[in-house]
């Protein structure tokens, strides 16, 4: 399993099964602006919103390539939080799939794309109150 870059639930991103080309992680601090008479506005922190974007390319010659993007869609439809872990064993936490996009190119005469670019947008699943 040395070639595993990341796992999202049962979905593996690895050199052999379709590596991703880019990973973008963003943390937004959500605040509310509170106007105050005669003074500068105050800010109240409402919470944090962490997102991860994973972009990659699948080729039909790769193992499981044709079903890859569909497996992302199936996981997204389940709307369940999935554990995100990287290849070093670091646990990033629970994330939900917020969106999946795909772009096919280099089509064969039967309409099968020889290249599938994909993007998965993940949102951190905050812990529930105890």
N, C-alpha and C positions, 0 to 999 in steps of 0.2 A: 504493500500500500504506500510505498515511498513516493509514487508519482501522483498521489491525491493532493490537489491544490486546495479544495474546499468541499465540504458536504453541506447540503441543506436538506435536513430530514434524510430521506433515502436517496436523494439526488446527489450523485458524485460528479465533481468537476475534476477530471484528471487528464494527464497527457494522452493516455490511450483512449479515453472515452469522450473527448471534446473539452479541451481547455478553453478558458476564457482569455480574451485579449486585454480586457481592462476591467478594473474594479474601482468604483468611486464610493467613498463613504462620507456621509455628511451628517453633522449634528446641528440641529436648529434649536436655539433657545427661544421658546415662544413667550412673548411678553405682552402685557396690555399697557397701553399708555393712559395714564390717569392725569387729567388736567387739574391744575391747582391755581387758584386765584393769586395773582401777583408773584408767582414763583415758577420756576421751571417745572415742567411736567415730571411726574414720577413714573416709575415702571414697576409693574408687578409681574413676577415670573409665574407663568401658568403651567409650565412643564417643558419637557424636552421631546424632540421628535428626531429620531435617527433613521436615516435611509441608507440603503446600499444598492447601487446599480451595478449589475454584472452584464458585460457585453462580450460576445464571442462569435465564433464562426463554426459551423458544422459542414462537413463534406460527406456525401453519400458513401464514400469509400471508408470512412471511419466507422469503428464499431458503434452500433446503436444510433448512428447519426440521423436516420430518417425518423425515428421515434423521439428524438431528443426534445425538440421544441414542444411536441405534443405532451410529453411527460411533464413539462413545466406548466402547461395549461391545465392538465388534470390536477396537479397539486394546487394550483391557484383556485380551481373550482371547489375544492374541498374546504377552503377558507379556514384552515387550521394553522396555528402557529407551529413552525418547524425550527429545530435547533440548527444554528449556523456555526460550523466549526471549521477552522482552517487546517492546512496540512501540517502545521507544527503542533496541533493538538489544542490550540487555544479555542476556548468556547466563547463565541461572540454573543450568544444569547438566543432568545426566541424571536423569530421574524415571520411575518406573513407576506405572501406574494401579493403585491398591489397591482402588478401589471406584467404582461408578457407581450413583446412585439417581435415580429419576424419579417425578414425581407429575403425573398428568394431571387437568385440570379443565375445566369449561365444555364438556361433551360435546354433540356433534350427535346426531341421531337414529340415525345409522349407527355410533355409538360412537367417532368420532374426537374426540380432545381438541382443543379450541381453544387450550389453554394447557398447556405442558409445563414444569414446574419441574424443574431438574436440579441434581445435585451430583456433582462428581468429586473424589475424594480421591487425591492424589499423594504418593508417598514418594520421597525422594531415593535415587538408586542410587549407593551408595558406590563409590569407585574400587577396582579390584582391586589386590592387591599386585603389585608389579613383579617 
